[in-house]
Amino acid sequence: MELPENRGITALKADRQRRVDPIQMIRLAGITRTFPVGGQPVHALRDIHLTFRVADYGAIMGPSGSGKSTLLNIMGLLDRPNAGSYQLDGVETTTLGEERRAALRRDQIGFVFQSFHLVPRLSASENVELPLVLAGTPPRERRERVAGILQVLGLSDRAHHRPDQLSGGQRQRVAIARATVTEPRLILADEPTGNLDRASGQEVLRTLESLNARGLTLIVVTHDPQIGGRARRRTRMEDGAIVEDSE
C-alpha cells in the first residue's frame, strides 16, 4: 500500500517518464506574469519563450525592473505564471499542485542568492547539512554527502567554522555547497557575486562553472555584462520581454 506522503513523489516520477525530450531541462512557452498595481495590471513578463538544455550555462541579463528576478522565481517554482507553459525536466509544472511543485523544487533545483542566507549559529557543515535534515536523509548519508561536497568546493578545512569566521567568498561557497548537496540538476543563481569584492566574485563564479562542467545546468541572473559574458548562452531582457538571445 502506498503511503500518502509518497503519492506526490510517485506522480512526479510518472510525469518524468512521460517527458518528450530528456536533454531539455527548461522549456518556457508563452509565459506571462502580471501584478495588479493601483487597480491596473503591470506586465512583469511578456510572452516569454526560452529553452535551456541539460548542462547549459546561461546568463539572463538586463537592468533593474526588466523582469529577470520574476523569471527566475517562475523557473525556480517560487511563483506561477498567469499564462503559458513551463516544463522542467520534461514535467509540465503549471498544472501541478503545491505538494508536487515543492517535491520537484527540492529534488531538481538548487538556489544561490546574493545574500548568503546562512544560519549564523551553525557551522559551515551544519549549514550545508540543513536541506538533508529537512529531507529526512539518514545521518550517515548526510555526513558523507556533506564531507564530499565540502571537499569538492575546497572547504573541508572550514567545515567547523561559523559564517562570521569565513570570508565573503567562503560564505558564498558554503551557500553553493548547501544548494548542491541534495544533488539537483539545475542551479539558479541570482546576482551571486553582488555582495563580494572582485577577487571573491571571480572565485565564486569559477566554483559555479566547475559544477556546470560536471553536468549541472547553470543559469545566472545578473545586471553585470562582464559576468553575463562568461556564459555560453546569453539572454537579455527589457521591460519584461526578451530582446536578445544568443550563444
Sequence and secondary structure as in RCSB ss.txt:
>XXXX:A:sequence
MELPENRGITALKADRQRRVDPIQMIRLAGITRTFPVGGQPVHALRDIHLTFRVADYGAIMGPSGSGKSTLLNIM
GLLDRPNAGSYQLDGVETTTLGEERRAALRRDQIGFVFQSFHLVPRLSASENVELPLVLAGTPPRERRERVAGIL
QVLGLSDRAHHRPDQLSGGQRQRVAIARATVTEPRLILADEPTGNLDRASGQEVLRTLESLNARGLTLIVVTHDP
QIGGRARRRTRMEDGAIVEDSE
>XXXX:A:secstr
   HHHHHHHHHHHHHHT S TTEEEEEEEEEEEEEETTEEEEEEEEEEEEEETT EEEEE  TTSSHHHHHHHH
TTSS  SEEEEEETTEE TT  HHHHHHHHHHHEEEE SS    TTS HHHHHHHHHHHHT  HHHHHHHHHHHH
HHTT GGGTT  GGGS HHHHHHHHHHHHHTT  SEEEEESTTTTS HHHHHHHHHHHHHHHHTT EEEEEES H
HHHTTSSEEEEEETTEEEEEE 
